[in-house]
Amino acid sequence: QVQLVESGGGLVQAGGSLRLSCAASGGTFSRYTMAWFRQAPGKEREFVATITWTAGNTYYSDSVKGRFTISRDNAKNTVSLQMNSLKPEDTAVYYCAAGLGWVTSELRRSGMYDYWGQGTQVTVSS
């Protein structure tokens, strides 16, 4: 059983930055693929970024490439999402997720992840 708790959300002006954090407990953190998803009101949950076992194993949605950076600190059991050059369309509830899958073609699918945090709100004003 893995528990995930997100933090760092808030209100920011377009062009600004936020750093989200996710603290994990109850499992062997280093073995999990970690990801961030987001969901805006009236829309389906969408993939944002994922990271597997090393800093080189990262993948991003096209909409955030070049602006967001996912990272993990296995010693602290945390995963972070640095969000730069934020746009109003980035406004959503952001969720941290964990899973044991590793197949590259499946990393963007929410169904690959078994554990989810409660979400943290990110609001970007125009």
Disulfide bonds with the S-S distance in Angstrom:
Cys22-Cys96 2.16
